[in-house]
Amino acid sequence: MAAERPIPIHTNLNDLYQNLGISLNHAVRWNDLAEEFEKRFGRKPTYIARAPGRVKFLVVFHGPNDLDWLIISFEQGEHIDYALFGVLPAAIERDILIACAPRPVPPSSVTKMAQQTPGIVVAENLQTKYTRQSFCPARKPSSSQEIGEDKVHVEGWELDINTKELRWESYVKAGYYGVLNKYFPPSDFSGSPVPVDLLFTGTVPAGSGLSSSAAMVVASTLAFLAVNGKLDNQSSTSLTKGDLVRIAVENEKRVGVNSGGMDQAASVISDASSALYISFFPKLEATPVPLPSGSIFVCANSLVVSDKAVTAKRNYNLRVVETLAGARILARTLGISVGEKERITFREVIGRLLGEQQEQELAIDALQRGLERMGQEVEVLRPKGVPDDGQLGVTMQEMVVMSGLSEEAFHDVYLSWVEVEATHFQLYKRAKHVYAEALRVLQFRQTCLEATDTAALERLGHELTQLARKAGAYGSRLTGAGWGGCTVSLVAEDKVVSFIDQIKNSYAPYKGLEGEALNEVIFATKPSSGACIYKFSG
């Protein structure tokens, strides 16, 4: 399976470029980055780490008014990965690149020895708005604390990440944490992380909903693994793509976002020229899903920034808590046993309801029938007598009572590891959305498997657009978890130029943009391969 494959380490650039797509001049970018690294640090880089952004797959239809091949209806897999349901994303050509090298041991002096402190990092960025940063991990006595959703043992490494005022280097530090904790136990002084120089560049617009943050964390994690020699021996026990996904998911929690794994899995595991069906239960698995030939994505940045980390307590993390608490309450109403300290998910609820055996996944057709059933079962969470435009949420006190837990136990299970802010919690809306979205993913996956030519685009779009419209879509949606970002459209390849031109002329914030400035906010991309390392010879 794709998740069990080793992380690609390339030594031939021509082989590497063939999997990255054609919309960017990759050879120029990689060469310029390597040359700039040598200018700034006085030596050639040892590696370049690469991690792409991603789109969540969308449906299309043959629309009116000459915009022919647009058009998005809804995203496949929005807010369901942390409920352990399958998702359908694709990596894009836009990416984060990091040129990196261990810092050589200098002649002895107090100043130069300070620069050789074990694990010290100097990070620079080709974008001048991101200033040069230097930081060093510190050892501290082992203790127990909570990170993200799970209690973990702090191995004794500390890097200061201020989640209240998020900075670009916070994602670099987050990527470092997983490498430090996994490979350099602080109690073992026989090995220490090497000093390292990093030079970043990126083409994934920040805050655009294309997962620039996940790409940054994945690329940083890869860079620290590479310079510390943790990717050198490719064997059956080597780090796999799935291992990297799991490390990156935990790493990103360090910046305050409790993501479910879709963004990281898409960035790491994706294959060129296809989407990726990713399932998380009972374990991480990924299979390619072919897309209709002759089509291409067009990403158009709304210029409304979506910063998941800064707004997490009111948006992203709040949804995670609502989804998890909603799953417990739904399970109780359906007579499903849930342990007092268990954090059951909506995916596990449907599995137990249908008699799914432990560590065995339901067949796709059985899961699909179950999801259709759940569309009705979730109605037990809807407040009685409240109209559609009324308050369908519940208060904190009501949610605790519905959970069957004491206030102290509820806080321990659902709130002790995350900060949220809300007066009402939308349990019914979250349950209804998760099961409906999971069903649409399976329907769309099957349609993609059956429709692989250009003529199928219209047929595909008509079928799934109807589903989207019944679900309340207007015909277009944003990426960025619903809080700003990019629109992503699937367009016939021969229509791309005229499509971009029409969007430019009709969307007011794009007026007056030309050349590179326009290309920064609206661009075409094909599905790209996932994260990789290029190793320089010598």
Buried (B, 14 or more C-beta within 10 A) or exposed (E): EBBEEBBBBBEEBEEBBEBBBEBBEBEEBBEBBBEBBBEBBEEBBBBBBBBBBBBBBBBBBBBEEEBBBBBBBBBBBBBBBBBBBBBBBBBBBBBBBBBBBBBEEEEEEEEEEEBBEBBBBBBBBBEEEBEEBEBBBEBEEEEEEEBBBEEBEBBBBBBEBEBEEBBBBBBBBBBBBBBBBBBBBBEEEEEBBBBBBBBBBBBBBBBBBBBBBBBBBBBBBBBBBBBBEBBEEEEEEBBBBBBBBBBBBBBBBBBBBBBBBBBBBBBBBBBBBBBBBBBBBBEBBBBBBBBBEBBBBBBBBBBBBBBBBBBBBBBBBBBBBBBBBBBBBBBBEBEBEBEEEEBBBBBBBBBBBBEBEEEEBBEBEBBBBBBEBBEEBBEBBBEEEEEEEEEBBBEBEBBBBBBBBEEEBBEBBBBEBBEBEBEBBBBBBBBBBBBBBBBBBBBBBBBBEEBEEBEBBBBBBEBBBEBBBEBEBEBBBBBBBBBBBBBBBBBBBEBBEEBBEBBBEEBEEBEEBEEEEBBEBBBBBBBBBBBBBBBBEE
